[in-house]
Amino acid sequence: MRLSRLDNVLQEEQEVPAQDARLHTIKCKKNALCRVRFQGHKSSSDVVVRAPWPSTVQFPGEKTLYEAATSEYLRLNTCVPVPQVLHYDQESDIGPMLIIRRVENRGDMTDPLAVQGRDPDLTPALNLDLSESKLRSLWRKMAWVLLELATPSLPRIGSLLEVDGSFQVAGRPLTQNMSSMTKFAHIPPAIFPAEAKTFATADEWYLELSNMHLAQLLFQHNDLVSSEHDCRNKYVARQLFRSLAKQGRLSTFGFAQDNWSAAHANKVTRPRIPAPDGSAAFRHSGPDDEVEVAAVIDWEFTYAAPAQFVLDPPWWLLFETPEMWRPSGVDEWSKAYGLRLEVWLKAMEEQEKGGAFLDSVPLSAHMRESWETGRFWHNYAARKSWAFDAVFWNFLDERAVLQRI
């Protein structure tokens, strides 16, 4: 499937004398980006060609189709500033690729939030010396994006595809975790859902995620278990988690009502699109004291997910993941995150201006409940196979699992 909007840009270029295009290539972690500019022409001819690195990204063609459809769906159905996708192709001469309009920007939103002068090869670190007012001001702009994303709902859990000129949930949920499992744990692709498989309920998807955790334990031969005892503990944890998924109890955990998902099945729990999985997706513009969100990019591995995922606060407030927090691990990450979460929630509340979201409750209140009840950790563990064990034994074994069996 291809979008034909590129034809308009090409037509514009045919109406002016031929000139050389200026190419500038940037290598990112998952993609190669090539900016194409026709010197002296209209800004509409300033585009970016985005192609996944074959050696880095698994399922590159499938990922490209989903990302193109998701980007265009959000551009057309929300107020989020998403760059227009002009063309995409799964089998071009250079492989899977997207061509999108370039939006003028000054970098990603990580820049004004992070410690300056840090090694660019390292994960950024949140500047803890930022004043609360500065932090709240920057996060309020990002909170607006999350509120916009949470508005449209979709009929099933899965990835968007362009089908006969419209956007439909017609592909499996393709996640970063699945790509990592294939690359690092050598999980056979047959273990994952078929490409056209979508899911009707959150319970179905939680069960699928729990099966993936078991597959990791089965197929990853190196660096996962340190002893027979360690292997046994990890097996037991995964089976307990899977048991709760089969019972339909993962979708209701952490809500005031134990039957939240079932009680609201036709009202508020339709799948929704969560925020991008990282703050670097937010590009900013304006001077340092008036930063604005210019564009939101990197919609790879974004899919229509259970509404439960949208109700969690974003993990990326500290930039670093809990399982990679050094030297102290997830406990210290939790303490640091909890302090900054209060600032994030204030920013959310300011942006909401008292407005309700799901079940007549503001999204900020849902996020606060998620953190206080442990639902945040429950959903994080469900999505992240390499974080599962650290999170399970630190936060879920008694509070979320064993007390409820």
JOLIN-V718340 format. One record per residue. N is the residue number from 1. RES is the residue in three letters. PHI is phi in degrees with one decimal (* if undefined). OMEGA is omega as a letter, one per 30 degrees, with the letter a starting at -180 (999 if undefined). NEAR is the number of other C-alpha atoms within 8 Angstrom. Layout:
N/RES/PHI/OMEGA/NEAR ; N/RES/PHI/OMEGA/NEAR
//
This chain:
1/MET/*/a/7 ; 2/ARG/-139.1/l/6 ; 3/LEU/-88.4/a/9 ; 4/SER/-100.3/a/8 ; 5/ARG/-63.6/l/9 ; 6/LEU/-62.5/a/9 ; 7/ASP/-58.1/a/7 ; 8/ASN/-64.9/l/8 ; 9/VAL/-65.7/l/10 ; 10/LEU/-63.0/l/8 ; 11/GLN/-63.6/l/8 ; 12/GLU/-59.9/a/8 ; 13/GLU/-72.6/l/11 ; 14/GLN/-73.4/a/8 ; 15/GLU/-88.8/a/6 ; 16/VAL/-125.2/l/6 ; 17/PRO/-56.9/a/6 ; 18/ALA/-64.3/l/6 ; 19/GLN/-139.6/l/6 ; 20/ASP/-70.6/l/6 ; 21/ALA/-90.8/l/8 ; 22/ARG/-98.0/a/9 ; 23/LEU/-111.9/l/8 ; 24/HIS/-138.6/a/7 ; 25/THR/-103.4/l/8 ; 26/ILE/-123.5/l/7 ; 27/LYS/-96.2/l/7 ; 28/CYS/-103.0/a/7 ; 29/LYS/-62.6/a/5 ; 30/LYS/-113.6/a/8 ; 31/ASN/-138.1/l/10 ; 32/ALA/-100.6/a/12 ; 33/LEU/-114.4/l/12 ; 34/CYS/-125.9/l/11 ; 35/ARG/-83.5/a/13 ; 36/VAL/-118.1/l/13 ; 37/ARG/-128.4/l/10 ; 38/PHE/-96.1/a/11 ; 39/GLN/-59.8/l/8 ; 40/GLY/83.8/a/4 ; 41/HIS/-97.5/a/7 ; 42/LYS/-66.4/a/6 ; 43/SER/-63.8/a/5 ; 44/SER/-65.2/a/7 ; 45/SER/-89.6/l/12 ; 46/ASP/-91.0/a/12 ; 47/VAL/-128.4/l/12 ; 48/VAL/-124.7/l/13 ; 49/VAL/-95.9/a/12 ; 50/ARG/-122.2/a/12 ; 51/ALA/-131.6/l/12 ; 52/PRO/-70.0/l/12 ; 53/TRP/-72.0/a/10 ; 54/PRO/-59.0/a/7 ; 55/SER/-80.0/a/5 ; 56/THR/-106.7/a/9 ; 57/VAL/-100.8/l/10 ; 58/GLN/-86.9/a/10 ; 59/PHE/54.7/a/7 ; 60/PRO/-62.3/a/11 ; 61/GLY/-67.1/l/10 ; 62/GLU/-61.5/l/8 ; 63/LYS/-58.4/a/11 ; 64/THR/-65.6/l/15 ; 65/LEU/-61.1/a/13 ; 66/TYR/-66.8/a/15 ; 67/GLU/-65.0/l/13 ; 68/ALA/-62.2/a/11 ; 69/ALA/-66.6/a/12 ; 70/THR/-64.1/l/14 ; 71/SER/-59.4/a/14 ; 72/GLU/-69.7/l/11 ; 73/TYR/-59.5/a/9 ; 74/LEU/-68.9/l/12 ; 75/ARG/-62.2/a/13 ; 76/LEU/-88.3/a/7 ; 77/ASN/-118.1/l/7 ; 78/THR/-137.9/l/10 ; 79/CYS/-94.1/l/8 ; 80/VAL/-64.5/l/11 ; 81/PRO/-75.1/a/9 ; 82/VAL/-101.1/l/11 ; 83/PRO/-59.5/a/13 ; 84/GLN/-70.2/l/9 ; 85/VAL/-85.5/a/14 ; 86/LEU/-87.8/a/12 ; 87/HIS/-164.3/l/12 ; 88/TYR/-148.1/a/15 ; 89/ASP/-153.3/l/13 ; 90/GLN/-85.2/a/11 ; 91/GLU/-136.9/l/8 ; 92/SER/-78.3/l/8 ; 93/ASP/-63.6/l/4 ; 94/ILE/-104.2/a/7 ; 95/GLY/92.9/l/10 ; 96/PRO/-58.8/a/14 ; 97/MET/-162.5/l/14 ; 98/LEU/-121.4/l/15 ; 99/ILE/-120.8/a/12 ; 100/ILE/-126.7/l/13 ; 101/ARG/-67.8/l/13 ; 102/ARG/-83.1/l/9 ; 103/VAL/-106.5/l/7 ; 104/GLU/-60.4/a/6 ; 105/ASN/-155.5/a/9 ; 106/ARG/-111.9/a/8 ; 107/GLY/122.9/a/8 ; 108/ASP/-89.1/a/11 ; 109/MET/-67.4/l/13 ; 110/THR/-62.9/a/10 ; 111/ASP/-56.5/a/8 ; 112/PRO/-74.0/a/6 ; 113/LEU/-98.9/a/11 ; 114/ALA/-94.8/l/10 ; 115/VAL/-62.9/a/9 ; 116/GLN/-83.3/l/5 ; 117/GLY/81.0/a/4 ; 118/ARG/-76.9/l/7 ; 119/ASP/-52.9/a/5 ; 120/PRO/-63.8/l/6 ; 121/ASP/-80.1/l/4 ; 122/LEU/-95.0/l/6 ; 123/THR/-63.3/l/7 ; 124/PRO/-58.3/l/11 ; 125/ALA/-122.9/l/9 ; 126/LEU/-60.5/l/10 ; 127/ASN/-75.5/a/8 ; 128/LEU/-73.6/l/4 ; 129/ASP/-87.9/l/4 ; 130/LEU/-62.7/l/8 ; 131/SER/-66.1/l/6 ; 132/GLU/-61.9/a/7 ; 133/SER/-65.3/l/6 ; 134/LYS/-66.7/a/8 ; 135/LEU/-63.4/a/11 ; 136/ARG/-65.5/l/12 ; 137/SER/-63.7/l/9 ; 138/LEU/-69.0/a/10 ; 139/TRP/-69.2/l/11 ; 140/ARG/-61.7/l/13 ; 141/LYS/-65.6/l/10 ; 142/MET/-74.7/l/10 ; 143/ALA/-63.0/l/11 ; 144/TRP/-59.0/l/10 ; 145/VAL/-62.6/a/10 ; 146/LEU/-63.1/l/10 ; 147/LEU/-65.3/l/10 ; 148/GLU/-65.4/a/10 ; 149/LEU/-63.1/a/14 ; 150/ALA/-76.8/a/11 ; 151/THR/-74.2/a/8 ; 152/PRO/-72.0/l/9 ; 153/SER/-119.4/a/9 ; 154/LEU/-130.2/a/10 ; 155/PRO/-76.0/a/8 ; 156/ARG/-143.0/l/12 ; 157/ILE/-87.0/a/19 ; 158/GLY/164.0/a/16 ; 159/SER/-99.3/l/16 ; 160/LEU/-79.4/l/14 ; 161/LEU/-135.3/l/13 ; 162/GLU/-85.2/a/10 ; 163/VAL/-126.8/l/8 ; 164/ASP/52.8/l/4 ; 165/GLY/84.4/l/5 ; 166/SER/-125.3/a/6 ; 167/PHE/-106.3/a/10 ; 168/GLN/-132.0/l/8 ; 169/VAL/-77.3/a/14 ; 170/ALA/-130.0/l/11 ; 171/GLY/-125.1/l/13 ; 172/ARG/-64.2/l/13 ; 173/PRO/-68.0/l/13 ; 174/LEU/-100.1/a/11 ; 175/THR/-115.2/l/8 ; 176/GLN/-60.9/l/7 ; 177/ASN/-62.5/l/9 ; 178/MET/-65.0/l/9 ; 179/SER/-62.9/l/11 ; 180/SER/-66.6/l/10 ; 181/MET/-64.1/l/11 ; 182/THR/-68.4/a/12 ; 183/LYS/-75.6/a/10 ; 184/PHE/-99.8/a/7 ; 185/ALA/-106.6/l/11 ; 186/HIS/57.6/l/9 ; 187/ILE/-70.6/l/12 ; 188/PRO/-61.6/l/7 ; 189/PRO/-55.1/a/6 ; 190/ALA/-65.3/l/6 ; 191/ILE/-68.8/a/8 ; 192/PHE/-82.6/l/8 ; 193/PRO/-58.9/l/7 ; 194/ALA/-61.1/a/7 ; 195/GLU/-58.5/a/6 ; 196/ALA/-94.1/a/7 ; 197/LYS/-78.2/l/10 ; 198/THR/-121.8/a/13 ; 199/PHE/-126.3/a/10 ; 200/ALA/-83.9/a/8 ; 201/THR/-133.8/l/9 ; 202/ALA/-62.6/a/10 ; 203/ASP/-59.8/l/12 ; 204/GLU/-61.3/a/10 ; 205/TRP/-73.4/l/10 ; 206/TYR/-59.7/l/12 ; 207/LEU/-65.2/l/11 ; 208/GLU/-62.7/l/8 ; 209/LEU/-63.9/l/10 ; 210/SER/-66.3/l/13 ; 211/ASN/-65.5/l/9 ; 212/MET/-64.6/l/11 ; 213/HIS/-62.4/l/11 ; 214/LEU/-66.1/l/11 ; 215/ALA/-63.0/l/10 ; 216/GLN/-60.6/a/12 ; 217/LEU/-64.3/a/10 ; 218/LEU/-75.6/a/7 ; 219/PHE/-100.6/a/9 ; 220/GLN/-80.8/a/12 ; 221/HIS/-88.5/a/7 ; 222/ASN/-123.6/l/5 ; 223/ASP/65.5/l/6 ; 224/LEU/-108.1/l/7 ; 225/VAL/-121.9/a/8 ; 226/SER/-107.2/a/7 ; 227/SER/-164.3/l/6 ; 228/GLU/-61.7/l/7 ; 229/HIS/-63.6/l/6 ; 230/ASP/-62.7/l/9 ; 231/CYS/-63.2/a/10 ; 232/ARG/-62.9/l/8 ; 233/ASN/-60.6/a/8 ; 234/LYS/-70.2/l/10 ; 235/TYR/-66.6/a/10 ; 236/VAL/-62.1/a/8 ; 237/ALA/-59.4/a/11 ; 238/ARG/-68.2/l/11 ; 239/GLN/-69.2/l/9 ; 240/LEU/-63.0/a/9 ; 241/PHE/-63.5/l/10 ; 242/ARG/-66.1/l/11 ; 243/SER/-61.8/l/8 ; 244/LEU/-65.6/l/12 ; 245/ALA/-64.5/a/15 ; 246/LYS/-64.8/l/9 ; 247/GLN/-81.7/a/6 ; 248/GLY/74.5/a/9 ; 249/ARG/-100.5/l/10 ; 250/LEU/-71.6/a/9 ; 251/SER/-74.4/a/11 ; 252/THR/-107.0/a/12 ; 253/PHE/-66.2/l/9 ; 254/GLY/86.9/l/10 ; 255/PHE/-104.3/l/10 ; 256/ALA/-60.7/l/5 ; 257/GLN/-100.9/a/6 ; 258/ASP/-67.5/l/8 ; 259/ASN/-109.8/a/7 ; 260/TRP/-52.5/a/10 ; 261/SER/-63.9/a/9 ; 262/ALA/-69.4/a/6 ; 263/ALA/-67.1/a/6 ; 264/HIS/-118.6/a/9 ; 265/ALA/-55.7/a/9 ; 266/ASN/-103.9/a/6 ; 267/LYS/-116.6/a/6 ; 268/VAL/-125.6/a/9 ; 269/THR/-100.4/l/11 ; 270/ARG/-61.6/a/13 ; 271/PRO/-56.3/l/13 ; 272/ARG/-137.6/a/15 ; 273/ILE/-98.0/l/13 ; 274/PRO/-71.3/l/13 ; 275/ALA/-67.1/l/9 ; 276/PRO/-54.1/a/9 ; 277/ASP/-84.3/l/7 ; 278/GLY/157.7/a/7 ; 279/SER/-71.2/a/12 ; 280/ALA/-67.0/l/8 ; 281/ALA/-70.9/a/12 ; 282/PHE/-91.2/l/14 ; 283/ARG/-98.1/a/15 ; 284/HIS/-119.8/l/14 ; 285/SER/-140.2/l/12 ; 286/GLY/89.4/l/9 ; 287/PRO/-66.3/a/6 ; 288/ASP/-57.6/a/6 ; 289/ASP/-91.6/l/5 ; 290/GLU/-139.6/a/6 ; 291/VAL/-66.4/l/10 ; 292/GLU/-128.4/l/8 ; 293/VAL/-76.6/a/13 ; 294/ALA/-87.8/a/12 ; 295/ALA/-162.7/l/13 ; 296/VAL/-123.0/a/12 ; 297/ILE/-124.3/l/10 ; 298/ASP/58.6/l/7 ; 299/TRP/-93.7/l/9 ; 300/GLU/-65.0/a/8 ; 301/PHE/60.0/l/11 ; 302/THR/-104.1/a/16 ; 303/TYR/-145.4/l/13 ; 304/ALA/-71.5/a/16 ; 305/ALA/-110.0/l/13 ; 306/PRO/-54.5/l/13 ; 307/ALA/-57.2/l/11 ; 308/GLN/-56.9/a/9 ; 309/PHE/-69.0/a/9 ; 310/VAL/-69.6/a/13 ; 311/LEU/-82.3/l/10 ; 312/ASP/-88.8/l/12 ; 313/PRO/-67.9/a/11 ; 314/PRO/-67.1/a/6 ; 315/TRP/-70.9/a/7 ; 316/TRP/-85.4/l/10 ; 317/LEU/-60.3/l/10 ; 318/LEU/-93.7/a/9 ; 319/PHE/76.8/a/12 ; 320/GLU/-85.5/l/10 ; 321/THR/-75.0/a/9 ; 322/PRO/-57.7/a/10 ; 323/GLU/-71.5/a/10 ; 324/MET/-104.2/a/7 ; 325/TRP/-67.7/a/12 ; 326/ARG/-124.2/g/5 ; 327/PRO/-95.6/a/4 ; 328/SER/-100.7/l/8 ; 329/GLY/86.2/a/11 ; 330/VAL/-66.1/l/12 ; 331/ASP/-62.2/a/8 ; 332/GLU/-69.8/l/9 ; 333/TRP/-59.2/a/11 ; 334/SER/-59.9/l/9 ; 335/LYS/-65.7/a/8 ; 336/ALA/-65.1/a/8 ; 337/TYR/-66.5/a/10 ; 338/GLY/-57.2/l/8 ; 339/LEU/-66.2/a/8 ; 340/ARG/-76.3/l/9 ; 341/LEU/-60.8/l/10 ; 342/GLU/-59.8/l/8 ; 343/VAL/-67.4/l/11 ; 344/TRP/-59.1/a/11 ; 345/LEU/-66.2/l/11 ; 346/LYS/-62.9/l/9 ; 347/ALA/-63.4/l/13 ; 348/MET/-60.5/a/14 ; 349/GLU/-62.6/l/10 ; 350/GLU/-63.7/a/9 ; 351/GLN/-74.0/a/9 ; 352/GLU/-70.2/a/10 ; 353/LYS/55.6/l/6 ; 354/GLY/81.9/a/7 ; 355/GLY/-70.1/l/6 ; 356/ALA/-90.4/l/10 ; 357/PHE/-125.5/l/8 ; 358/LEU/-86.9/l/8 ; 359/ASP/58.4/l/6 ; 360/SER/62.2/a/6 ; 361/VAL/-121.0/l/9 ; 362/PRO/-60.2/l/12 ; 363/LEU/-60.9/l/12 ; 364/SER/-61.0/l/9 ; 365/ALA/-68.9/l/8 ; 366/HIS/-62.0/l/11 ; 367/MET/-64.6/l/12 ; 368/ARG/-62.4/l/10 ; 369/GLU/-60.7/a/11 ; 370/SER/-58.8/a/15 ; 371/TRP/-70.1/a/12 ; 372/GLU/-70.3/a/7 ; 373/THR/-91.1/a/9 ; 374/GLY/90.9/l/13 ; 375/ARG/-63.4/l/13 ; 376/PHE/-54.6/a/11 ; 377/TRP/-69.4/l/11 ; 378/HIS/-59.7/a/10 ; 379/ASN/-74.7/l/10 ; 380/TYR/-63.5/l/10 ; 381/ALA/-63.8/l/12 ; 382/ALA/-63.8/a/11 ; 383/ARG/-89.6/a/8 ; 384/LYS/-121.9/a/9 ; 385/SER/-63.6/a/11 ; 386/TRP/-76.7/l/6 ; 387/ALA/-98.9/a/11 ; 388/PHE/-56.1/a/12 ; 389/ASP/-67.4/l/9 ; 390/ALA/-62.1/a/9 ; 391/VAL/-72.6/a/13 ; 392/PHE/-59.1/a/11 ; 393/TRP/-76.3/l/8 ; 394/ASN/-92.3/a/9 ; 395/PHE/-130.9/a/11 ; 396/LEU/-112.4/a/13 ; 397/ASP/-60.9/l/11 ; 398/GLU/-98.8/a/8 ; 399/ARG/-68.6/a/9 ; 400/ALA/-105.7/a/12 ; 401/VAL/-124.5/a/12 ; 402/LEU/-62.3/l/8 ; 403/GLN/-71.3/a/7 ; 404/ARG/-109.3/l/5 ; 405/ILE/-94.5/999/5
//
